[in-house]
Each structure stands twice: as structure tokens, then as C-alpha cells.
Amino acid sequence: GQELGNHTYSHMDLDKVDAQVYELDIIKGAFEIEKLLSGYDQTLRYFRFPYLHSGRNTEKGNLVREFLKEHCYTIAPVTINPYDWEYNSWYVKAWGSNQHKEQEHIKKMYLDRIISATAEAESLSWAHFGRNIRHILLLHLNQINGEMLDQVLDYYVHSGYTFISLEDALADPAYSP
């Protein structure tokens, strides 16, 4: 029941390719995702830049953002980024080496990072908007989240957070252009 978004076909880094090559990868990604959506009465409407590299304030970035606008995409921002991919790489290495103590240490560090990333986002929200905005959490489908998701969700629930759709989060005036 979750809505899918486009993230390019091959997870290209806008900082490393031409705008036209990047746009073709967006189109290729859309083609594959639209096949998945065909039976669910959904349209593809969100895009998130891989690596969060958006080419902001560059000619290339402006070209890609104009392309996204022409193709009716809404850019999916992120306010809470715990860098889970980095913890996952450490975790997978410890897991592959059967280092149980190291695995537990990394899981604890990761949960601590979730907590600190959330606190940082809340602090920035208050500094910029005078309130806590509707945050957008970035998590990847990976091994550490597979093992830690219950604890991460418990942290958010016990901290008073509720989960909403990206559409509802983007209705917060903080995301208005």
C-alpha cells in the first residue's frame, strides 16, 4: 500500500554525469516503476535524488529540476538523515565476519545516530520555522534496518511521533517554495 517514487534507474550521481544522461536514467527508472504500479491505480509523482545530490544552484541542477517539473515530479526532500547506509556497511562487514560484539556495538551506535539526527532536525526546525515541522525520514532497505526497524519505530512512537504519508508531510508550509 505504500507509494513508490523514482530514484533513477541505476542510482546515478548527478555530480558525476551530464544532465541529459541523468534525465535518461530517470526515464528508464520511471518505465520500470510504472510497470510495478500498473495494477495499483497509482501514478509516479515523487523523485528523490540519489546521494541527495541535486546539483543545487548549478546550471545542471536547474536543468534537471526543470525536467522533473515538466514530467510532473515532486522532489522528495529529507529532514532526518541518519546515514543508515554507512552503518549498514559496517554492520554487514561485522556480520560477515561473525563478530557478534561488533554487530551489537554498531546497532547501538546506529540507534544513537537515529536519536541524534532527529534531535538535530528538530533543532533546525525550531531555528528556521519556530516550530517542529513535519519531518521526512530517510531510511534504506538494508540489513541494519531489517534488524533494527522495530527499535527505530519504537523510539519514534515513544517520542510522540506519528507516521504520515509523504503527501501529508509536504503539505507543511515549510516545504512551500
SULHUUR-V970606 format. One record per helix or strand. SS is the DSSP state (hx for helix, st for strand). FROM is the first residue (numbers start at 1). TO is the last residue. Records with the same first field share a line. If there is no record, write none. Layout:
BEGIN
SS = FROM-TO + FROM-TO
END
This chain:
BEGIN
st = 6-6 + 46-47 + 74-75 + 80-81 + 137-138
hx = 14-16 + 19-37 + 50-52 + 59-70 + 84-96 + 100-129 + 143-158 + 166-170 + 173-175
END
